[in-house]
Amino acid sequence: MPLSDIEIAQQAKLLRVTKVAEKLGIPEEHLVPYGHYKAKVALDYVDSLKARNNGKLILVTAITPTPAGEGKTTTTVGLGDALNRIGKKAILCLREPSLGPVFGMKGGAAGGGYAQVVPMEDINLHFTGDFSAIGLANNLLAAAIDNHVHHGNDLGIDVRRITWKRVVDMNDRALRDIVVSLGGPGNGYPRQDGFDIVVASEIMAIFCLATSLKDLKTRLGNIVVGYTRDQRPVRARDLKVHGAMTVLLKDALAPNLVQTLENNPAFIHGGPFANIAHGCNSVIATQTALKLADYVVTESGFGADLGAEKFIDIKCRKSGLRPDAVVIVATVRALKYHGGVDLKEVNKENLTALEKGITNLERHVNNVRNHYGLPCVVSINRFNFDTHAEIELLKKKMAHHEAPVILATHWADGGKGAEEVARTVVDLIEKVPSNFKFVYEDALPLWDKIRTIATKIYGAGEVTADAKVRGQIRKLQEDGYGQYPVCVAKTQYSFSTDPQLRAAPSGHVINVREVRLAAGAEFVVMVCGDVMTMPGLPKVPSAEKIDLTEDGKVVGLF
């Protein structure tokens, strides 16, 4: 019986984190160890690297996710190991897993098989405490708002217009819509409130976009928490807690260094969801990695319509980062699922369904090449039940897209199984120049930005919103936020807002049902369809399988 992901990880022979750092030339005195196998890299050392030249940046993204699985993080890890195997100095930049999915439906997010980052249990469970610090900073601000109102409300905050929510890093649907401050005058003024999951919070977005402690403090101070009766914004700096919030985050802002199963270095730092936030690891980690290695492999969340679009239009726009190439991950079984096959049947040959499902991959490739202006490679996670006829059909259909299709077996074979992908990407970077471009320009009005994303990237025919939402967008435009990028929150399971619409639907309607200003992160969130910023647990959550044995070993984590 094959080993599970956690069993593979627990059998790994790890190097001490100081030895991993040596591979990058990081002196031991610049590490802040969290045990033997994980450490933070001190921010003063990070600052000392700024004069160095940058390496090449490779972005890993994927087709629209399915229950059949694609393996984006696994490919990111396998590609990083493969680059090191072929003689390149490479480092990974990944996001930290959220406890919500770990104990919910998705499970861990540290790769899989023989392409994992370790220590796997630590990474998936609390890690270095970054998410706890983000949650505390967020909730300090929430507490300060209600405390200010309770003690006289000198700022004149309209309790009906408080927009700041509390957060917790767990899927808990009961907290989406609640009432706080019940129990009498001593407990404050009762009002409707709610929770988001930590990874959807503006603090997480700020944390991942900040370039220094000074920048972090400025952004935290700029957060708009609500409005007065005459519609004046109230910011975190008005409540005088942004300094304390920075203190809570000062250690967390330093990148976390760990390793792969093949003992290659990896930064794992920050972790916003791509379906409700911008879905990329921290700017600080990515910029630091580019100073330390010849090739940096990073990932964006979910499909290339969500994570990669936000990587380009938010992270790159704000940081100056520019990817040199993109890897789009897919599986034959996931493409058949997009072609209409039932999940129980995806392991059987079905050329008709595969041809229909390939349209999903084609749209992602078109977006990457023509709307983001980047050369790309399609990496197919190979399964034993993929037939020769299916592989040939896939290659034939993709031939005219100028995106090489490479089969990879890194899940089973580690970095060795992704060497051809690595060589192809390196060759692509050396021979095909990037024509990097944003999907829209800064000067485009907010409404036109969401319409551009919807029509160009999602294949939508129309964007709608009710009068209230249109009025909010118009007010944000008038108030000077029109130059901000747009962060679309929608289902990750379709180009549309209907998770049941597979493949590449066209002409559908994207409805904007809610708008949120993230003034500290410097983008405007447009919530579309029925997506929730506080997920719920499934009927049988992963938490039911996770346990601790009598000898102290974690089991059931995948």
C-alpha positions as CSV (number, residue, x, y, z in Angstrom):
1,M,0.0,0.0,0.0
2,P,1.5,3.4,-1.0
3,L,2.6,5.8,1.8
4,S,0.4,8.8,2.5
5,D,1.8,12.3,2.2
6,I,2.3,12.7,5.9
7,E,4.1,9.3,6.1
8,I,6.4,10.3,3.3
9,A,7.1,13.6,5.1
10,Q,7.7,11.9,8.5
11,Q,10.3,9.6,6.9
12,A,12.3,12.5,5.4
13,K,15.9,13.1,6.4
14,L,15.9,16.9,7.1
15,L,18.9,19.1,7.2
16,R,19.2,21.6,10.1
17,V,17.9,24.9,8.9
18,T,21.3,26.4,9.3
19,K,22.6,24.0,6.6
20,V,19.7,25.0,4.4
21,A,20.6,28.6,4.8
22,E,24.2,27.9,3.9
23,K,23.0,26.9,0.4
24,L,21.7,30.5,0.0
25,G,24.8,32.1,1.6
26,I,22.8,33.3,4.6
27,P,25.0,33.5,7.7
28,E,23.7,31.7,10.8
29,E,23.6,35.0,12.8
30,H,20.9,36.3,10.5
31,L,18.5,33.4,11.3
32,V,15.9,33.4,14.0
33,P,15.4,29.6,14.6
34,Y,12.1,28.1,15.5
35,G,13.5,24.7,16.5
36,H,15.9,22.8,14.3
37,Y,14.1,22.8,10.9
38,K,12.5,26.2,10.5
39,A,13.7,29.8,10.9
40,K,12.9,33.4,10.1
41,V,15.4,35.4,8.1
42,A,16.1,38.7,10.0
43,L,14.7,41.8,8.3
44,D,18.0,43.7,8.6
45,Y,19.7,41.0,6.5
46,V,16.8,41.2,4.0
47,D,17.4,44.9,3.7
48,S,21.1,44.3,3.1
49,L,20.4,42.4,-0.1
50,K,18.7,45.2,-2.0
51,A,21.7,46.1,-4.1
52,R,22.0,42.6,-5.5
53,N,20.7,41.6,-9.0
54,N,17.5,39.7,-9.3
55,G,17.2,36.1,-10.5
56,K,14.5,34.9,-12.8
57,L,10.9,34.6,-11.5
58,I,8.7,31.6,-12.5
59,L,5.0,31.7,-11.7
60,V,3.1,28.5,-11.3
61,T,-0.6,28.6,-11.8
62,A,-3.3,26.1,-12.9
63,I,-6.5,25.4,-14.8
64,T,-9.8,26.0,-13.0
65,P,-9.6,23.6,-9.9
66,T,-11.8,20.5,-9.8
67,P,-12.4,17.7,-7.2
68,A,-10.3,15.5,-9.5
69,G,-7.2,17.5,-8.5
70,E,-4.5,19.3,-10.3
71,G,-1.4,19.5,-8.0
72,K,-0.3,23.2,-8.3
73,T,1.7,23.3,-5.1
74,T,3.1,19.8,-5.7
75,T,4.3,21.0,-9.2
76,T,5.8,24.2,-7.6
77,V,7.8,22.0,-5.2
78,G,8.8,19.5,-7.9
79,L,9.9,22.2,-10.3
80,G,12.1,23.8,-7.6
81,D,13.7,20.5,-6.8
82,A,14.1,19.8,-10.6
83,L,15.8,23.1,-11.2
84,N,18.3,22.3,-8.5
85,R,18.8,18.8,-9.9
86,I,19.8,20.3,-13.3
87,G,22.4,22.5,-11.8
88,K,20.4,25.8,-11.2
89,K,20.4,27.6,-7.9
90,A,16.7,27.7,-7.2
91,I,14.4,28.6,-4.2
92,L,10.7,28.2,-3.7
93,C,8.2,30.9,-2.5
94,L,5.0,29.5,-1.2
95,R,2.0,30.6,0.9
96,E,1.4,29.4,4.4
97,P,-1.6,27.0,4.8
98,S,-4.7,28.2,6.6
99,L,-6.1,26.1,9.4
100,G,-9.6,26.5,7.9
101,P,-9.0,24.3,4.8
102,V,-6.6,22.0,6.8
103,F,-9.4,21.0,9.2
104,G,-12.1,21.6,6.6
105,M,-12.2,20.0,3.1
106,K,-9.0,20.7,1.2
107,G,-6.5,19.4,3.8
108,G,-2.9,20.5,3.9
109,A,-1.1,22.7,1.5
110,A,2.6,21.6,1.6
111,G,2.7,19.7,-1.7
112,G,2.2,16.0,-2.0
113,G,3.9,12.7,-2.6
114,Y,7.6,13.1,-3.0
115,A,7.3,16.8,-3.9
116,Q,6.7,18.4,-0.5
117,V,8.0,21.0,1.8
118,V,8.9,20.0,5.4
119,P,8.4,19.8,8.3
120,M,4.9,19.2,6.9
121,E,3.0,19.0,10.2
122,D,4.5,22.3,11.4
123,I,3.9,24.1,8.2
124,N,0.2,23.1,8.2
125,L,-0.4,23.5,11.9
126,H,0.5,27.0,13.4
127,F,4.0,27.1,11.8
128,T,5.8,30.1,13.2
129,G,2.7,31.9,14.4
130,D,2.3,34.4,11.6
131,F,-1.4,33.8,11.2
132,S,-2.0,34.2,14.9
133,A,-0.2,37.5,14.8
134,I,-2.3,38.7,11.9
135,G,-5.5,37.6,13.7
136,L,-4.5,39.4,16.8
137,A,-3.6,42.6,15.0
138,N,-7.0,42.5,13.2
139,N,-8.9,41.9,16.4
140,L,-7.0,44.6,18.3
141,L,-8.3,47.0,15.8
142,A,-11.9,45.6,16.1
143,A,-11.7,45.9,19.9
144,A,-10.4,49.5,19.7
145,I,-13.4,50.5,17.5
146,D,-16.0,49.2,20.0
147,N,-14.0,50.6,22.9
148,H,-13.8,54.0,21.3
149,V,-17.6,54.1,20.8
150,H,-18.2,52.9,24.4
151,H,-16.0,55.6,25.9
152,G,-17.8,58.6,24.3
153,N,-17.1,58.2,20.5
154,D,-15.1,61.4,20.0
155,L,-14.6,60.5,16.4
156,G,-18.3,60.3,15.8
157,I,-18.2,56.8,14.4
158,D,-21.6,55.8,13.0
159,V,-22.1,52.3,14.5
160,R,-24.3,51.5,11.4
161,R,-21.4,52.1,9.2
162,I,-18.6,50.2,10.9
163,T,-17.0,48.0,8.1
164,W,-14.2,46.3,10.0
165,K,-14.8,42.7,10.9
166,R,-13.2,40.3,13.4
167,V,-11.4,37.3,12.1
168,V,-10.5,33.7,13.1
169,D,-8.4,31.2,11.2
170,M,-11.1,28.5,11.1
171,N,-14.1,27.7,8.9
172,D,-17.1,28.7,11.1
173,R,-20.3,29.6,9.3
174,A,-22.0,30.5,12.6
175,L,-19.8,33.6,12.8
176,R,-20.6,35.1,9.4
177,D,-23.4,37.3,10.7
178,I,-23.7,37.9,14.5
179,V,-24.7,40.5,17.1
180,V,-22.0,41.8,19.5
181,S,-22.1,43.8,22.8
182,L,-25.2,42.2,24.2
183,G,-25.7,42.2,28.0
184,G,-26.2,45.8,29.0
185,P,-24.4,49.2,28.9
186,G,-21.2,47.8,30.4
187,N,-20.6,45.7,27.3
188,G,-20.9,48.5,24.8
189,Y,-23.5,49.3,22.1
190,P,-25.2,46.3,20.5
191,R,-24.6,46.1,16.7
192,Q,-24.6,43.7,13.9
193,D,-21.2,42.3,13.1
194,G,-19.4,39.3,11.6
195,F,-16.2,37.3,11.2
196,D,-14.0,36.7,8.2
197,I,-11.4,33.9,8.0
198,V,-7.9,35.3,8.7
199,V,-6.7,34.7,5.2
200,A,-9.5,36.9,3.8
201,S,-8.6,39.9,6.0
202,E,-7.1,43.1,4.9
203,I,-4.4,42.7,7.5
204,M,-3.3,39.5,5.6
205,A,-3.3,41.4,2.3
206,I,-1.3,44.3,3.9
207,F,1.1,41.8,5.4
208,C,1.8,40.2,2.0
209,L,2.1,43.5,0.1
210,A,4.2,45.5,2.6
211,T,7.9,46.0,1.7
212,S,9.2,47.0,5.2
213,L,8.1,47.6,8.8
214,K,7.7,51.3,7.9
215,D,5.5,50.5,4.9
216,L,3.5,48.0,7.0
217,K,2.8,50.7,9.7
218,T,1.7,53.2,7.1
219,R,-0.6,50.8,5.4
220,L,-2.1,49.7,8.7
221,G,-2.8,53.3,9.6
222,N,-4.6,53.8,6.3
223,I,-7.2,51.1,6.9
224,V,-10.7,52.5,6.8
225,V,-12.7,50.9,9.6
226,G,-16.0,52.8,9.1
227,Y,-17.6,56.2,8.6
228,T,-19.1,59.0,10.5
229,R,-22.7,60.1,10.1
230,D,-21.6,62.6,7.5
231,Q,-19.7,59.9,5.5
232,R,-16.2,60.9,6.6
233,P,-13.9,57.9,6.7
234,V,-12.5,56.8,10.0
235,R,-9.0,55.2,9.8
236,A,-7.0,52.9,12.1
237,R,-4.5,55.8,12.7
238,D,-7.5,57.9,14.1
239,L,-7.9,55.2,16.8
240,K,-4.1,55.4,17.5
241,V,-3.6,51.6,17.4
242,H,-1.7,51.1,14.2
243,G,1.6,51.3,16.1
244,A,0.5,48.5,18.4
245,M,-0.7,46.5,15.4
246,T,2.7,46.9,13.9
247,V,4.3,45.6,17.1
248,L,2.2,42.5,16.9
249,L,3.4,41.9,13.4
250,K,7.0,42.9,13.6
251,D,8.4,39.4,14.0
252,A,5.9,37.8,11.7
253,L,7.0,40.1,8.7
254,A,10.4,38.3,8.5
255,P,10.3,35.4,5.8
256,N,10.1,31.8,7.0
257,L,12.8,29.4,5.7
258,V,12.2,25.7,5.5
259,Q,13.2,22.9,3.0
260,T,11.8,20.4,0.5
261,L,12.1,16.7,0.8
262,E,15.2,17.0,-1.3
263,N,16.7,19.5,1.2
264,N,16.3,22.5,-1.1
265,P,15.4,25.9,0.4
266,A,11.9,27.3,0.5
267,F,10.4,30.5,1.8
268,I,6.8,30.0,3.1
269,H,5.3,33.3,4.1
270,G,1.8,34.8,4.1
271,G,-1.3,33.1,2.7
272,P,-4.3,35.0,1.4
273,F,-7.0,33.0,-0.4
274,A,-7.1,33.7,-4.2
275,N,-10.9,33.4,-4.4
276,I,-11.5,36.1,-1.8
277,A,-8.2,37.9,-1.5
278,H,-5.1,38.4,-3.8
279,G,-3.8,34.9,-3.3
280,C,0.0,35.3,-3.3
281,N,2.8,34.9,-0.9
282,S,4.5,37.9,0.6
283,V,6.4,40.5,-1.5
284,I,9.2,40.5,1.1
285,A,9.7,36.7,0.6
286,T,9.6,36.9,-3.2
287,Q,12.0,39.9,-3.4
288,T,14.4,38.3,-0.9
289,A,14.4,35.0,-2.8
290,L,15.2,36.8,-6.1
291,K,18.3,38.3,-4.5
292,L,19.5,34.8,-3.2
293,A,18.9,32.5,-6.2
294,D,19.1,32.3,-10.0
295,Y,15.6,31.0,-10.2
296,V,12.6,31.6,-7.9
297,V,9.5,29.4,-8.3
298,T,6.4,30.9,-6.8
299,E,2.7,30.1,-7.0
300,S,-0.6,32.0,-7.2
301,G,-3.8,30.6,-5.8
302,F,-6.4,28.6,-7.7
303,G,-6.7,29.0,-11.5
304,A,-4.9,31.5,-13.7
305,D,-8.1,33.6,-13.9
306,L,-8.0,34.3,-10.1
307,G,-4.6,33.9,-8.6
308,A,-2.5,34.7,-11.6
309,E,-4.6,37.7,-12.6
310,K,-4.2,39.1,-9.1
311,F,-0.5,38.3,-9.0
312,I,-0.2,40.4,-12.2
313,D,-2.6,43.2,-11.5
314,I,-2.1,43.6,-7.7
315,K,1.2,42.1,-6.5
316,C,3.3,42.9,-9.6
317,R,1.7,46.4,-9.9
318,K,2.4,47.2,-6.3
319,S,5.9,45.7,-6.0
320,G,7.5,46.0,-9.4
321,L,7.9,42.3,-9.7
322,R,7.8,40.8,-13.2
323,P,7.6,37.0,-13.9
324,D,9.8,35.7,-16.7
325,A,7.6,32.6,-17.5
326,V,4.5,30.8,-16.3
327,V,3.8,27.1,-15.7
328,I,0.1,26.1,-16.0
329,V,-0.7,22.9,-14.2
330,A,-3.3,20.4,-15.3
331,T,-4.2,16.8,-15.2
332,V,-6.0,14.7,-17.9
333,R,-8.6,13.6,-15.3
334,A,-9.4,17.2,-14.3
335,L,-9.8,18.2,-18.0
336,K,-12.2,15.3,-18.4
337,Y,-14.1,16.5,-15.4
338,H,-14.4,19.9,-17.1
339,G,-15.7,18.0,-20.1
340,G,-18.6,16.8,-18.1
341,V,-17.5,13.5,-16.8
342,D,-18.7,12.4,-13.3
343,L,-15.9,12.4,-10.7
344,K,-16.2,8.6,-10.3
345,E,-15.5,8.1,-14.1
346,V,-12.5,10.4,-14.6
347,N,-10.0,7.6,-14.6
348,K,-11.5,6.0,-17.7
349,E,-10.5,7.0,-21.2
350,N,-13.0,9.5,-22.7
351,L,-11.6,11.4,-25.6
352,T,-14.9,13.3,-26.3
353,A,-15.0,14.7,-22.7
354,L,-11.3,15.5,-22.8
355,E,-11.6,17.5,-26.0
356,K,-14.5,19.5,-24.5
357,G,-12.6,20.0,-21.2
358,I,-9.4,21.2,-22.9
359,T,-11.2,24.4,-23.7
360,N,-10.6,25.4,-20.0
361,L,-6.9,24.9,-20.4
362,E,-6.9,26.8,-23.7
363,R,-8.6,29.8,-22.2
364,H,-6.0,29.9,-19.3
365,V,-3.2,29.6,-21.9
366,N,-4.7,32.4,-23.9
367,N,-5.0,34.6,-20.9
368,V,-1.4,34.1,-19.8
369,R,0.1,34.5,-23.3
370,N,-2.1,37.3,-24.7
371,H,-3.6,39.2,-21.7
372,Y,-0.6,38.9,-19.4
373,G,2.0,38.8,-22.2
374,L,4.0,35.9,-20.7
375,P,5.5,32.8,-22.2
376,C,4.1,29.6,-20.7
377,V,4.6,25.9,-20.3
378,V,1.8,23.4,-19.6
379,S,2.8,20.8,-17.0
380,I,0.6,17.7,-16.9
381,N,0.7,15.7,-13.7
382,R,0.8,12.2,-15.1
383,F,-1.3,9.4,-13.7
384,N,-0.9,5.7,-14.6
385,F,-4.4,5.5,-16.1
386,D,-3.8,8.4,-18.5
387,T,-3.9,6.7,-21.9
388,H,-1.6,7.3,-24.9
389,A,-4.6,8.4,-27.0
390,E,-5.6,11.0,-24.4
391,I,-2.0,12.4,-24.2
392,E,-1.7,12.6,-27.9
393,L,-5.1,14.4,-28.2
394,L,-4.0,16.9,-25.5
395,K,-0.7,17.6,-27.3
396,K,-2.4,18.0,-30.7
397,K,-5.0,20.4,-29.3
398,M,-2.4,22.5,-27.6
399,A,0.1,22.6,-30.4
400,H,-1.0,25.8,-32.0
401,H,-1.0,27.7,-28.7
402,E,2.8,27.9,-28.6
403,A,2.7,26.4,-25.1
404,P,4.8,23.2,-24.8
405,V,3.0,20.4,-23.1
406,I,5.3,18.4,-20.8
407,L,4.4,15.3,-18.8
408,A,5.6,15.3,-15.2
409,T,5.8,12.6,-12.5
410,H,7.2,14.6,-9.5
411,W,4.5,13.3,-7.2
412,A,6.0,9.8,-7.5
413,D,9.6,10.6,-8.5
414,G,10.4,13.9,-6.8
415,G,12.5,16.5,-8.6
416,K,13.6,13.8,-11.1
417,G,10.1,13.6,-12.4
418,A,10.0,17.3,-13.3
419,E,13.4,17.7,-14.9
420,E,11.9,18.0,-18.4
421,V,9.6,20.8,-17.2
422,A,12.6,22.5,-15.6
423,R,14.7,22.4,-18.8
424,T,11.8,23.6,-20.9
425,V,11.1,26.5,-18.6
426,V,14.8,27.5,-18.5
427,D,15.0,27.3,-22.3
428,L,11.8,29.3,-22.6
429,I,13.1,32.1,-20.4
430,E,16.4,32.2,-22.4
431,K,14.8,32.2,-25.8
432,V,11.3,33.8,-25.5
433,P,11.2,37.4,-24.2
434,S,8.4,38.4,-21.9
435,N,5.9,41.0,-23.1
436,F,4.5,41.5,-19.6
437,K,1.4,43.7,-19.4
438,F,-1.4,44.4,-17.0
439,V,-5.0,43.5,-17.8
440,Y,-6.0,47.1,-17.3
441,E,-4.3,50.5,-16.6
442,D,-4.4,52.4,-13.3
443,A,-6.4,55.2,-14.8
444,L,-9.3,53.1,-15.8
445,P,-12.4,53.7,-13.6
446,L,-13.3,51.0,-11.1
447,W,-16.4,49.9,-12.9
448,D,-14.4,49.5,-16.2
449,K,-11.7,47.5,-14.4
450,I,-14.1,44.9,-13.2
451,R,-15.8,44.8,-16.6
452,T,-12.4,44.4,-18.3
453,I,-11.5,41.5,-16.0
454,A,-14.9,39.8,-16.5
455,T,-14.9,40.1,-20.3
456,K,-11.2,39.5,-21.1
457,I,-10.3,36.9,-18.5
458,Y,-13.6,35.2,-17.5
459,G,-15.2,35.3,-20.9
460,A,-18.3,37.0,-19.5
461,G,-20.7,39.0,-21.6
462,E,-21.9,41.4,-19.0
463,V,-21.3,42.8,-15.5
464,T,-24.2,43.8,-13.3
465,A,-24.8,45.3,-9.9
466,D,-27.8,46.8,-8.1
467,A,-28.2,50.5,-7.7
468,K,-26.8,50.5,-4.1
469,V,-23.6,48.7,-5.2
470,R,-23.2,50.9,-8.3
471,G,-23.6,53.9,-6.0
472,Q,-20.8,52.6,-3.7
473,I,-18.5,52.1,-6.6
474,R,-19.2,55.6,-7.9
475,K,-18.6,57.0,-4.4
476,L,-15.2,55.2,-4.1
477,Q,-14.3,56.6,-7.5
478,E,-15.2,60.1,-6.5
479,D,-13.3,59.8,-3.2
480,G,-10.0,59.2,-5.0
481,Y,-9.8,55.4,-4.9
482,G,-10.4,55.0,-8.6
483,Q,-6.7,54.3,-9.3
484,Y,-6.7,51.2,-7.1
485,P,-6.7,47.8,-8.7
486,V,-9.7,45.5,-8.3
487,C,-9.6,42.3,-6.3
488,V,-12.4,40.0,-7.4
489,A,-13.9,37.6,-4.9
490,K,-15.8,34.8,-6.6
491,T,-16.0,31.0,-6.8
492,Q,-12.7,29.3,-7.8
493,Y,-14.6,26.5,-9.5
494,S,-15.6,28.3,-12.7
495,F,-14.8,31.2,-15.0
496,S,-18.3,32.3,-14.1
497,T,-19.9,32.9,-10.7
498,D,-21.7,29.5,-10.9
499,P,-19.5,26.7,-9.6
500,Q,-21.4,24.2,-11.7
501,L,-20.4,25.8,-15.0
502,R,-17.3,23.8,-16.1
503,A,-14.9,24.1,-19.0
504,A,-14.9,27.6,-20.5
505,P,-18.4,29.2,-20.4
506,S,-18.8,32.4,-22.4
507,G,-21.4,35.2,-22.4
508,H,-22.3,34.7,-18.8
509,V,-23.2,37.5,-16.3
510,I,-20.9,38.5,-13.4
511,N,-23.0,40.1,-10.7
512,V,-21.2,42.3,-8.2
513,R,-23.2,42.0,-4.9
514,E,-20.9,43.8,-2.5
515,V,-18.0,46.2,-2.6
516,R,-15.3,46.6,0.1
517,L,-12.6,49.2,0.3
518,A,-9.1,47.9,1.4
519,A,-7.4,51.3,1.7
520,G,-4.4,49.9,3.6
521,A,-3.8,47.1,1.0
522,E,-4.7,49.7,-1.7
523,F,-7.3,47.7,-3.7
524,V,-11.0,47.5,-3.9
525,V,-12.7,44.1,-3.3
526,M,-15.7,43.3,-5.5
527,V,-17.6,40.3,-4.1
528,C,-19.3,38.5,-7.0
529,G,-21.9,35.7,-6.8
530,D,-22.4,33.7,-3.7
531,V,-18.8,33.4,-2.5
532,M,-18.3,33.6,1.3
533,T,-15.5,35.4,3.1
534,M,-16.1,33.0,6.0
535,P,-16.2,29.4,4.7
536,G,-18.1,26.7,6.5
537,L,-17.0,23.1,7.4
538,P,-18.2,20.3,5.2
539,K,-20.4,17.5,6.5
540,V,-17.4,15.3,7.1
541,P,-14.5,17.7,7.8
542,S,-10.8,16.7,7.6
543,A,-10.6,17.4,11.3
544,E,-12.4,14.0,12.0
545,K,-9.4,12.2,10.5
546,I,-6.6,14.2,12.2
547,D,-5.3,12.7,15.4
548,L,-2.3,12.2,17.7
549,T,-1.0,8.7,18.4
550,E,0.1,7.6,21.9
551,D,3.7,8.1,20.8
552,G,3.1,11.7,19.8
553,K,2.9,11.3,16.0
554,V,0.4,13.3,14.0
555,V,-1.8,11.2,11.7
556,G,-4.6,11.9,9.2
557,L,-3.1,15.2,7.9
558,F,-2.8,15.2,4.1
